[in-house]
Amino acid sequence: MTSAEAIDVVREALFIALLISAPILAVGLVVGLIISIFQAVTQIQEQTLSFVPKIFAMGALTIAIVPWIYNKMFEYATIMFGS
């Protein structure tokens, strides 16, 4: 394996990791923004109020997209072991 091939493998692995984590992080961002707006409007400054809903939403989404994550990782593993 040449250095160019190794760089391509690492680049593809990082891209797959970004692709898999992007929806989960986006949900955390949206829920955090909604909770922050709610806290600003109601002047409730409780730290757990922003933490618990984000954890719940990100966990629920992760469970919901497990088949998609599995397919992406299986495709990448097939390509890696096939070549």
Secondary structure, 3 states (H helix, E strand, C coil): CCHHHHHHHHHHHHHHHHHHHHHHHHHHHHHHHHHHHHHHHHCCCCHHHHHHHHHHHHHHHHHHCHHHHHHHHHHHHHHHHHC
